[in-house]
Amino acid sequence: MLIRVNNLLPTIAYSKLKPKFELLKAYAIGKHQDRETYQQALEFIAVNYGNTDEGKKAKEILKQLNN
């Protein structure tokens, strides 16, 4: 899954779907990699897409992870 999303992201650089795929990528990282890498992926989304629904969701998840 992660490889497919990584291959797809450059092809949708200016699409409204990019934040959705970035969040999907973060979920895949969370499932298959360590917690620190997962948090970094979520922080990337929170910073770069903070005003989108996906950015807000990433912030919520980060808040829960830090509690």
mmCIF file of the N, C-alpha and C atoms, coordinates in Angstrom:
data_MODEL
# 
_entry.id   MODEL 
# 
loop_
_atom_site.group_PDB 
_atom_site.id 
_atom_site.type_symbol 
_atom_site.label_atom_id 
_atom_site.label_alt_id 
_atom_site.label_comp_id 
_atom_site.label_asym_id 
_atom_site.label_entity_id 
_atom_site.label_seq_id 
_atom_site.pdbx_PDB_ins_code 
_atom_site.Cartn_x 
_atom_site.Cartn_y 
_atom_site.Cartn_z 
_atom_site.occupancy 
_atom_site.B_iso_or_equiv 
_atom_site.pdbx_formal_charge 
_atom_site.auth_seq_id 
_atom_site.auth_comp_id 
_atom_site.auth_asym_id 
_atom_site.auth_atom_id 
_atom_site.pdbx_PDB_model_num 
ATOM 1   N N  . MET A 1 1  ? 0.822   -1.189 0.000   1.00 0.00 ? 1  MET A N  1 
ATOM 2   C CA . MET A 1 1  ? 0.000   0.000  0.000   1.00 0.00 ? 1  MET A CA 1 
ATOM 3   C C  . MET A 1 1  ? 0.865   1.251  0.000   1.00 0.00 ? 1  MET A C  1 
ATOM 4   N N  . LEU A 1 2  ? 1.861   1.280  0.865   1.00 0.00 ? 2  LEU A N  1 
ATOM 5   C CA . LEU A 1 2  ? 2.719   2.450  0.995   1.00 0.00 ? 2  LEU A CA 1 
ATOM 6   C C  . LEU A 1 2  ? 3.464   2.744  -0.300  1.00 0.00 ? 2  LEU A C  1 
ATOM 7   N N  . ILE A 1 3  ? 3.929   1.704  -0.950  1.00 0.00 ? 3  ILE A N  1 
ATOM 8   C CA . ILE A 1 3  ? 4.654   1.877  -2.214  1.00 0.00 ? 3  ILE A CA 1 
ATOM 9   C C  . ILE A 1 3  ? 3.729   2.462  -3.283  1.00 0.00 ? 3  ILE A C  1 
ATOM 10  N N  . ARG A 1 4  ? 2.503   1.972  -3.330  1.00 0.00 ? 4  ARG A N  1 
ATOM 11  C CA . ARG A 1 4  ? 1.544   2.475  -4.323  1.00 0.00 ? 4  ARG A CA 1 
ATOM 12  C C  . ARG A 1 4  ? 1.233   3.950  -4.093  1.00 0.00 ? 4  ARG A C  1 
ATOM 13  N N  . VAL A 1 5  ? 1.029   4.320  -2.849  1.00 0.00 ? 5  VAL A N  1 
ATOM 14  C CA . VAL A 1 5  ? 0.734   5.723  -2.539  1.00 0.00 ? 5  VAL A CA 1 
ATOM 15  C C  . VAL A 1 5  ? 1.939   6.597  -2.866  1.00 0.00 ? 5  VAL A C  1 
ATOM 16  N N  . ASN A 1 6  ? 3.140   6.148  -2.514  1.00 0.00 ? 6  ASN A N  1 
ATOM 17  C CA . ASN A 1 6  ? 4.350   6.910  -2.838  1.00 0.00 ? 6  ASN A CA 1 
ATOM 18  C C  . ASN A 1 6  ? 4.519   7.096  -4.332  1.00 0.00 ? 6  ASN A C  1 
ATOM 19  N N  . ASN A 1 7  ? 4.153   6.089  -5.111  1.00 0.00 ? 7  ASN A N  1 
ATOM 20  C CA . ASN A 1 7  ? 4.247   6.200  -6.566  1.00 0.00 ? 7  ASN A CA 1 
ATOM 21  C C  . ASN A 1 7  ? 3.186   7.133  -7.141  1.00 0.00 ? 7  ASN A C  1 
ATOM 22  N N  . LEU A 1 8  ? 2.044   7.199  -6.481  1.00 0.00 ? 8  LEU A N  1 
ATOM 23  C CA . LEU A 1 8  ? 0.928   8.013  -6.960  1.00 0.00 ? 8  LEU A CA 1 
ATOM 24  C C  . LEU A 1 8  ? 1.093   9.495  -6.624  1.00 0.00 ? 8  LEU A C  1 
ATOM 25  N N  . LEU A 1 9  ? 1.661   9.806  -5.478  1.00 0.00 ? 9  LEU A N  1 
ATOM 26  C CA . LEU A 1 9  ? 1.730   11.193 -4.998  1.00 0.00 ? 9  LEU A CA 1 
ATOM 27  C C  . LEU A 1 9  ? 2.340   12.174 -6.005  1.00 0.00 ? 9  LEU A C  1 
ATOM 28  N N  . PRO A 1 10 ? 3.443   11.856 -6.664  1.00 0.00 ? 10 PRO A N  1 
ATOM 29  C CA . PRO A 1 10 ? 3.984   12.833 -7.633  1.00 0.00 ? 10 PRO A CA 1 
ATOM 30  C C  . PRO A 1 10 ? 3.052   13.113 -8.813  1.00 0.00 ? 10 PRO A C  1 
ATOM 31  N N  . THR A 1 11 ? 2.190   12.176 -9.133  1.00 0.00 ? 11 THR A N  1 
ATOM 32  C CA . THR A 1 11 ? 1.295   12.367 -10.272 1.00 0.00 ? 11 THR A CA 1 
ATOM 33  C C  . THR A 1 11 ? 0.087   13.243 -9.941  1.00 0.00 ? 11 THR A C  1 
ATOM 34  N N  . ILE A 1 12 ? -0.148  13.470 -8.640  1.00 0.00 ? 12 ILE A N  1 
ATOM 35  C CA . ILE A 1 12 ? -1.296  14.300 -8.238  1.00 0.00 ? 12 ILE A CA 1 
ATOM 36  C C  . ILE A 1 12 ? -0.835  15.530 -7.452  1.00 0.00 ? 12 ILE A C  1 
ATOM 37  N N  . ALA A 1 13 ? 0.290   16.063 -7.823  1.00 0.00 ? 13 ALA A N  1 
ATOM 38  C CA . ALA A 1 13 ? 0.930   17.146 -7.064  1.00 0.00 ? 13 ALA A CA 1 
ATOM 39  C C  . ALA A 1 13 ? 0.001   18.329 -6.796  1.00 0.00 ? 13 ALA A C  1 
ATOM 40  N N  . TYR A 1 14 ? -0.853  18.674 -7.720  1.00 0.00 ? 14 TYR A N  1 
ATOM 41  C CA . TYR A 1 14 ? -1.707  19.856 -7.557  1.00 0.00 ? 14 TYR A CA 1 
ATOM 42  C C  . TYR A 1 14 ? -3.181  19.499 -7.406  1.00 0.00 ? 14 TYR A C  1 
ATOM 43  N N  . SER A 1 15 ? -3.451  18.263 -7.089  1.00 0.00 ? 15 SER A N  1 
ATOM 44  C CA . SER A 1 15 ? -4.831  17.797 -6.954  1.00 0.00 ? 15 SER A CA 1 
ATOM 45  C C  . SER A 1 15 ? -5.359  18.039 -5.539  1.00 0.00 ? 15 SER A C  1 
ATOM 46  N N  . LYS A 1 16 ? -6.667  18.200 -5.450  1.00 0.00 ? 16 LYS A N  1 
ATOM 47  C CA . LYS A 1 16 ? -7.313  18.321 -4.145  1.00 0.00 ? 16 LYS A CA 1 
ATOM 48  C C  . LYS A 1 16 ? -7.268  16.999 -3.378  1.00 0.00 ? 16 LYS A C  1 
ATOM 49  N N  . LEU A 1 17 ? -6.927  15.932 -4.072  1.00 0.00 ? 17 LEU A N  1 
ATOM 50  C CA . LEU A 1 17 ? -6.865  14.617 -3.441  1.00 0.00 ? 17 LEU A CA 1 
ATOM 51  C C  . LEU A 1 17 ? -5.550  14.371 -2.709  1.00 0.00 ? 17 LEU A C  1 
ATOM 52  N N  . LYS A 1 18 ? -4.554  15.196 -2.943  1.00 0.00 ? 18 LYS A N  1 
ATOM 53  C CA . LYS A 1 18 ? -3.239  14.954 -2.350  1.00 0.00 ? 18 LYS A CA 1 
ATOM 54  C C  . LYS A 1 18 ? -3.278  14.841 -0.823  1.00 0.00 ? 18 LYS A C  1 
ATOM 55  N N  . PRO A 1 19 ? -3.965  15.729 -0.100  1.00 0.00 ? 19 PRO A N  1 
ATOM 56  C CA . PRO A 1 19 ? -4.009  15.559 1.365   1.00 0.00 ? 19 PRO A CA 1 
ATOM 57  C C  . PRO A 1 19 ? -4.631  14.232 1.796   1.00 0.00 ? 19 PRO A C  1 
ATOM 58  N N  . LYS A 1 20 ? -5.608  13.761 1.038   1.00 0.00 ? 20 LYS A N  1 
ATOM 59  C CA . LYS A 1 20 ? -6.243  12.492 1.365   1.00 0.00 ? 20 LYS A CA 1 
ATOM 60  C C  . LYS A 1 20 ? -5.252  11.339 1.218   1.00 0.00 ? 20 LYS A C  1 
ATOM 61  N N  . PHE A 1 21 ? -4.466  11.379 0.158   1.00 0.00 ? 21 PHE A N  1 
ATOM 62  C CA . PHE A 1 21 ? -3.471  10.333 -0.043  1.00 0.00 ? 21 PHE A CA 1 
ATOM 63  C C  . PHE A 1 21 ? -2.324  10.444 0.957   1.00 0.00 ? 21 PHE A C  1 
ATOM 64  N N  . GLU A 1 22 ? -1.975  11.653 1.359   1.00 0.00 ? 22 GLU A N  1 
ATOM 65  C CA . GLU A 1 22 ? -0.946  11.824 2.388   1.00 0.00 ? 22 GLU A CA 1 
ATOM 66  C C  . GLU A 1 22 ? -1.426  11.222 3.710   1.00 0.00 ? 22 GLU A C  1 
ATOM 67  N N  . LEU A 1 23 ? -2.701  11.415 4.039   1.00 0.00 ? 23 LEU A N  1 
ATOM 68  C CA . LEU A 1 23 ? -3.242  10.835 5.271   1.00 0.00 ? 23 LEU A CA 1 
ATOM 69  C C  . LEU A 1 23 ? -3.301  9.313  5.161   1.00 0.00 ? 23 LEU A C  1 
ATOM 70  N N  . LEU A 1 24 ? -3.669  8.815  4.006   1.00 0.00 ? 24 LEU A N  1 
ATOM 71  C CA . LEU A 1 24 ? -3.679  7.371  3.776   1.00 0.00 ? 24 LEU A CA 1 
ATOM 72  C C  . LEU A 1 24 ? -2.267  6.807  3.958   1.00 0.00 ? 24 LEU A C  1 
ATOM 73  N N  . LYS A 1 25 ? -1.295  7.524  3.446   1.00 0.00 ? 25 LYS A N  1 
ATOM 74  C CA . LYS A 1 25 ? 0.106   7.125  3.600   1.00 0.00 ? 25 LYS A CA 1 
ATOM 75  C C  . LYS A 1 25 ? 0.485   7.090  5.080   1.00 0.00 ? 25 LYS A C  1 
ATOM 76  N N  . ALA A 1 26 ? 0.074   8.102  5.834   1.00 0.00 ? 26 ALA A N  1 
ATOM 77  C CA . ALA A 1 26 ? 0.368   8.138  7.267   1.00 0.00 ? 26 ALA A CA 1 
ATOM 78  C C  . ALA A 1 26 ? -0.277  6.954  7.982   1.00 0.00 ? 26 ALA A C  1 
ATOM 79  N N  . TYR A 1 27 ? -1.507  6.615  7.616   1.00 0.00 ? 27 TYR A N  1 
ATOM 80  C CA . TYR A 1 27 ? -2.168  5.460  8.228   1.00 0.00 ? 27 TYR A CA 1 
ATOM 81  C C  . TYR A 1 27 ? -1.389  4.175  7.945   1.00 0.00 ? 27 TYR A C  1 
ATOM 82  N N  . ALA A 1 28 ? -0.909  4.023  6.716   1.00 0.00 ? 28 ALA A N  1 
ATOM 83  C CA . ALA A 1 28 ? -0.120  2.839  6.357   1.00 0.00 ? 28 ALA A CA 1 
ATOM 84  C C  . ALA A 1 28 ? 1.185   2.803  7.144   1.00 0.00 ? 28 ALA A C  1 
ATOM 85  N N  . ILE A 1 29 ? 1.805   3.956  7.308   1.00 0.00 ? 29 ILE A N  1 
ATOM 86  C CA . ILE A 1 29 ? 3.027   4.033  8.112   1.00 0.00 ? 29 ILE A CA 1 
ATOM 87  C C  . ILE A 1 29 ? 2.717   3.640  9.548   1.00 0.00 ? 29 ILE A C  1 
ATOM 88  N N  . GLY A 1 30 ? 1.620   4.119  10.088  1.00 0.00 ? 30 GLY A N  1 
ATOM 89  C CA . GLY A 1 30 ? 1.229   3.797  11.451  1.00 0.00 ? 30 GLY A CA 1 
ATOM 90  C C  . GLY A 1 30 ? 0.990   2.318  11.665  1.00 0.00 ? 30 GLY A C  1 
ATOM 91  N N  . LYS A 1 31 ? 0.525   1.663  10.635  1.00 0.00 ? 31 LYS A N  1 
ATOM 92  C CA . LYS A 1 31 ? 0.237   0.237  10.764  1.00 0.00 ? 31 LYS A CA 1 
ATOM 93  C C  . LYS A 1 31 ? 1.495   -0.621 10.657  1.00 0.00 ? 31 LYS A C  1 
ATOM 94  N N  . HIS A 1 32 ? 2.450   -0.192 9.849   1.00 0.00 ? 32 HIS A N  1 
ATOM 95  C CA . HIS A 1 32 ? 3.585   -1.065 9.537   1.00 0.00 ? 32 HIS A CA 1 
ATOM 96  C C  . HIS A 1 32 ? 4.943   -0.574 10.035  1.00 0.00 ? 32 HIS A C  1 
ATOM 97  N N  . GLN A 1 33 ? 4.998   0.636  10.571  1.00 0.00 ? 33 GLN A N  1 
ATOM 98  C CA . GLN A 1 33 ? 6.277   1.158  11.032  1.00 0.00 ? 33 GLN A CA 1 
ATOM 99  C C  . GLN A 1 33 ? 6.158   1.613  12.479  1.00 0.00 ? 33 GLN A C  1 
ATOM 100 N N  . ASP A 1 34 ? 7.222   2.191  12.983  1.00 0.00 ? 34 ASP A N  1 
ATOM 101 C CA . ASP A 1 34 ? 7.242   2.570  14.394  1.00 0.00 ? 34 ASP A CA 1 
ATOM 102 C C  . ASP A 1 34 ? 6.447   3.854  14.647  1.00 0.00 ? 34 ASP A C  1 
ATOM 103 N N  . ARG A 1 35 ? 6.181   4.103  15.919  1.00 0.00 ? 35 ARG A N  1 
ATOM 104 C CA . ARG A 1 35 ? 5.354   5.232  16.347  1.00 0.00 ? 35 ARG A CA 1 
ATOM 105 C C  . ARG A 1 35 ? 5.972   6.581  15.960  1.00 0.00 ? 35 ARG A C  1 
ATOM 106 N N  . GLU A 1 36 ? 7.278   6.705  16.090  1.00 0.00 ? 36 GLU A N  1 
ATOM 107 C CA . GLU A 1 36 ? 7.948   7.965  15.775  1.00 0.00 ? 36 GLU A CA 1 
ATOM 108 C C  . GLU A 1 36 ? 7.776   8.330  14.295  1.00 0.00 ? 36 GLU A C  1 
ATOM 109 N N  . THR A 1 37 ? 7.913   7.364  13.424  1.00 0.00 ? 37 THR A N  1 
ATOM 110 C CA . THR A 1 37 ? 7.733   7.600  11.988  1.00 0.00 ? 37 THR A CA 1 
ATOM 111 C C  . THR A 1 37 ? 6.290   7.985  11.693  1.00 0.00 ? 37 THR A C  1 
ATOM 112 N N  . TYR A 1 38 ? 5.358   7.344  12.376  1.00 0.00 ? 38 TYR A N  1 
ATOM 113 C CA . TYR A 1 38 ? 3.938   7.661  12.237  1.00 0.00 ? 38 TYR A CA 1 
ATOM 114 C C  . TYR A 1 38 ? 3.675   9.103  12.659  1.00 0.00 ? 38 TYR A C  1 
ATOM 115 N N  . GLN A 1 39 ? 4.233   9.507  13.793  1.00 0.00 ? 39 GLN A N  1 
ATOM 116 C CA . GLN A 1 39 ? 4.050   10.872 14.269  1.00 0.00 ? 39 GLN A CA 1 
ATOM 117 C C  . GLN A 1 39 ? 4.648   11.885 13.288  1.00 0.00 ? 39 GLN A C  1 
ATOM 118 N N  . GLN A 1 40 ? 5.792   11.574 12.718  1.00 0.00 ? 40 GLN A N  1 
ATOM 119 C CA . GLN A 1 40 ? 6.413   12.473 11.741  1.00 0.00 ? 40 GLN A CA 1 
ATOM 120 C C  . GLN A 1 40 ? 5.523   12.637 10.512  1.00 0.00 ? 40 GLN A C  1 
ATOM 121 N N  . ALA A 1 41 ? 4.935   11.550 10.062  1.00 0.00 ? 41 ALA A N  1 
ATOM 122 C CA . ALA A 1 41 ? 4.034   11.614 8.903   1.00 0.00 ? 41 ALA A CA 1 
ATOM 123 C C  . ALA A 1 41 ? 2.807   12.466 9.220   1.00 0.00 ? 41 ALA A C  1 
ATOM 124 N N  . LEU A 1 42 ? 2.271   12.308 10.413  1.00 0.00 ? 42 LEU A N  1 
ATOM 125 C CA . LEU A 1 42 ? 1.109   13.105 10.816  1.00 0.00 ? 42 LEU A CA 1 
ATOM 126 C C  . LEU A 1 42 ? 1.473   14.578 10.973  1.00 0.00 ? 42 LEU A C  1 
ATOM 127 N N  . GLU A 1 43 ? 2.646   14.852 11.520  1.00 0.00 ? 43 GLU A N  1 
ATOM 128 C CA . GLU A 1 43 ? 3.101   16.239 11.663  1.00 0.00 ? 43 GLU A CA 1 
ATOM 129 C C  . GLU A 1 43 ? 3.268   16.904 10.299  1.00 0.00 ? 43 GLU A C  1 
ATOM 130 N N  . PHE A 1 44 ? 3.768   16.157 9.330   1.00 0.00 ? 44 PHE A N  1 
ATOM 131 C CA . PHE A 1 44 ? 3.908   16.675 7.968   1.00 0.00 ? 44 PHE A CA 1 
ATOM 132 C C  . PHE A 1 44 ? 2.544   17.114 7.438   1.00 0.00 ? 44 PHE A C  1 
ATOM 133 N N  . ILE A 1 45 ? 1.539   16.293 7.638   1.00 0.00 ? 45 ILE A N  1 
ATOM 134 C CA . ILE A 1 45 ? 0.184   16.615 7.169   1.00 0.00 ? 45 ILE A CA 1 
ATOM 135 C C  . ILE A 1 45 ? -0.370  17.812 7.931   1.00 0.00 ? 45 ILE A C  1 
ATOM 136 N N  . ALA A 1 46 ? -0.194  17.817 9.242   1.00 0.00 ? 46 ALA A N  1 
ATOM 137 C CA . ALA A 1 46 ? -0.707  18.911 10.067  1.00 0.00 ? 46 ALA A CA 1 
ATOM 138 C C  . ALA A 1 46 ? -0.105  20.251 9.661   1.00 0.00 ? 46 ALA A C  1 
ATOM 139 N N  . VAL A 1 47 ? 1.173   20.257 9.312   1.00 0.00 ? 47 VAL A N  1 
ATOM 140 C CA . VAL A 1 47 ? 1.849   21.503 8.920   1.00 0.00 ? 47 VAL A CA 1 
ATOM 141 C C  . VAL A 1 47 ? 1.492   21.906 7.493   1.00 0.00 ? 47 VAL A C  1 
ATOM 142 N N  . ASN A 1 48 ? 1.546   20.966 6.571   1.00 0.00 ? 48 ASN A N  1 
ATOM 143 C CA . ASN A 1 48 ? 1.368   21.293 5.154   1.00 0.00 ? 48 ASN A CA 1 
ATOM 144 C C  . ASN A 1 48 ? -0.084  21.386 4.698   1.00 0.00 ? 48 ASN A C  1 
ATOM 145 N N  . TYR A 1 49 ? -0.972  20.731 5.417   1.00 0.00 ? 49 TYR A N  1 
ATOM 146 C CA . TYR A 1 49 ? -2.391  20.721 5.029   1.00 0.00 ? 49 TYR A CA 1 
ATOM 147 C C  . TYR A 1 49 ? -3.274  21.066 6.227   1.00 0.00 ? 49 TYR A C  1 
ATOM 148 N N  . GLY A 1 50 ? -2.802  21.933 7.091   1.00 0.00 ? 50 GLY A N  1 
ATOM 149 C CA . GLY A 1 50 ? -3.463  22.247 8.352   1.00 0.00 ? 50 GLY A CA 1 
ATOM 150 C C  . GLY A 1 50 ? -4.890  22.736 8.243   1.00 0.00 ? 50 GLY A C  1 
ATOM 151 N N  . ASN A 1 51 ? -5.247  23.373 7.152   1.00 0.00 ? 51 ASN A N  1 
ATOM 152 C CA . ASN A 1 51 ? -6.601  23.921 7.002   1.00 0.00 ? 51 ASN A CA 1 
ATOM 153 C C  . ASN A 1 51 ? -7.578  22.953 6.350   1.00 0.00 ? 51 ASN A C  1 
ATOM 154 N N  . THR A 1 52 ? -7.091  21.786 5.955   1.00 0.00 ? 52 THR A N  1 
ATOM 155 C CA . THR A 1 52 ? -7.970  20.797 5.328   1.00 0.00 ? 52 THR A CA 1 
ATOM 156 C C  . THR A 1 52 ? -8.528  19.860 6.394   1.00 0.00 ? 52 THR A C  1 
ATOM 157 N N  . ASP A 1 53 ? -9.533  19.080 6.019   1.00 0.00 ? 53 ASP A N  1 
ATOM 158 C CA . ASP A 1 53 ? -10.085 18.086 6.936   1.00 0.00 ? 53 ASP A CA 1 
ATOM 159 C C  . ASP A 1 53 ? -9.009  17.081 7.351   1.00 0.00 ? 53 ASP A C  1 
ATOM 160 N N  . GLU A 1 54 ? -8.140  16.733 6.406   1.00 0.00 ? 54 GLU A N  1 
ATOM 161 C CA . GLU A 1 54 ? -7.086  15.768 6.686   1.00 0.00 ? 54 GLU A CA 1 
ATOM 162 C C  . GLU A 1 54 ? -6.065  16.344 7.668   1.00 0.00 ? 54 GLU A C  1 
ATOM 163 N N  . GLY A 1 55 ? -5.749  17.618 7.515   1.00 0.00 ? 55 GLY A N  1 
ATOM 164 C CA . GLY A 1 55 ? -4.831  18.273 8.441   1.00 0.00 ? 55 GLY A CA 1 
ATOM 165 C C  . GLY A 1 55 ? -5.400  18.325 9.842   1.00 0.00 ? 55 GLY A C  1 
ATOM 166 N N  . LYS A 1 56 ? -6.686  18.599 9.935   1.00 0.00 ? 56 LYS A N  1 
ATOM 167 C CA . LYS A 1 56 ? -7.350  18.630 11.240  1.00 0.00 ? 56 LYS A CA 1 
ATOM 168 C C  . LYS A 1 56 ? -7.385  17.243 11.868  1.00 0.00 ? 56 LYS A C  1 
ATOM 169 N N  . LYS A 1 57 ? -7.618  16.230 11.064  1.00 0.00 ? 57 LYS A N  1 
ATOM 170 C CA . LYS A 1 57 ? -7.634  14.853 11.557  1.00 0.00 ? 57 LYS A CA 1 
ATOM 171 C C  . LYS A 1 57 ? -6.246  14.460 12.056  1.00 0.00 ? 57 LYS A C  1 
ATOM 172 N N  . ALA A 1 58 ? -5.208  14.842 11.314  1.00 0.00 ? 58 ALA A N  1 
ATOM 173 C CA . ALA A 1 58 ? -3.833  14.543 11.722  1.00 0.00 ? 58 ALA A CA 1 
ATOM 174 C C  . ALA A 1 58 ? -3.529  15.203 13.066  1.00 0.00 ? 58 ALA A C  1 
ATOM 175 N N  . LYS A 1 59 ? -3.980  16.431 13.253  1.00 0.00 ? 59 LYS A N  1 
ATOM 176 C CA . LYS A 1 59 ? -3.775  17.131 14.526  1.00 0.00 ? 59 LYS A CA 1 
ATOM 177 C C  . LYS A 1 59 ? -4.481  16.414 15.669  1.00 0.00 ? 59 LYS A C  1 
ATOM 178 N N  . GLU A 1 60 ? -5.694  15.931 15.407  1.00 0.00 ? 60 GLU A N  1 
ATOM 179 C CA . GLU A 1 60 ? -6.448  15.195 16.431  1.00 0.00 ? 60 GLU A CA 1 
ATOM 180 C C  . GLU A 1 60 ? -5.702  13.921 16.835  1.00 0.00 ? 60 GLU A C  1 
ATOM 181 N N  . ILE A 1 61 ? -5.211  13.198 15.853  1.00 0.00 ? 61 ILE A N  1 
ATOM 182 C CA . ILE A 1 61 ? -4.505  11.957 16.130  1.00 0.00 ? 61 ILE A CA 1 
ATOM 183 C C  . ILE A 1 61 ? -3.221  12.247 16.909  1.00 0.00 ? 61 ILE A C  1 
ATOM 184 N N  . LEU A 1 62 ? -2.505  13.283 16.509  1.00 0.00 ? 62 LEU A N  1 
ATOM 185 C CA . LEU A 1 62 ? -1.286  13.650 17.230  1.00 0.00 ? 62 LEU A CA 1 
ATOM 186 C C  . LEU A 1 62 ? -1.587  13.991 18.682  1.00 0.00 ? 62 LEU A C  1 
ATOM 187 N N  . LYS A 1 63 ? -2.672  14.703 18.901  1.00 0.00 ? 63 LYS A N  1 
ATOM 188 C CA . LYS A 1 63 ? -3.072  15.060 20.251  1.00 0.00 ? 63 LYS A CA 1 
ATOM 189 C C  . LYS A 1 63 ? -3.334  13.804 21.085  1.00 0.00 ? 63 LYS A C  1 
ATOM 190 N N  . GLN A 1 64 ? -4.008  12.829 20.489  1.00 0.00 ? 64 GLN A N  1 
ATOM 191 C CA . GLN A 1 64 ? -4.298  11.576 21.194  1.00 0.00 ? 64 GLN A CA 1 
ATOM 192 C C  . GLN A 1 64 ? -3.027  10.790 21.470  1.00 0.00 ? 64 GLN A C  1 
ATOM 193 N N  . LEU A 1 65 ? -2.105  10.788 20.527  1.00 0.00 ? 65 LEU A N  1 
ATOM 194 C CA . LEU A 1 65 ? -0.847  10.055 20.713  1.00 0.00 ? 65 LEU A CA 1 
ATOM 195 C C  . LEU A 1 65 ? 0.013   10.674 21.807  1.00 0.00 ? 65 LEU A C  1 
ATOM 196 N N  . ASN A 1 66 ? -0.092  11.986 21.978  1.00 0.00 ? 66 ASN A N  1 
ATOM 197 C CA . ASN A 1 66 ? 0.727   12.667 22.961  1.00 0.00 ? 66 ASN A CA 1 
ATOM 198 C C  . ASN A 1 66 ? 0.141   12.652 24.365  1.00 0.00 ? 66 ASN A C  1 
ATOM 199 N N  . ASN A 1 67 ? -1.078  12.151 24.508  1.00 0.00 ? 67 ASN A N  1 
ATOM 200 C CA . ASN A 1 67 ? -1.706  12.049 25.844  1.00 0.00 ? 67 ASN A CA 1 
ATOM 201 C C  . ASN A 1 67 ? -1.275  10.804 26.553  1.00 0.00 ? 67 ASN A C  1 
# 
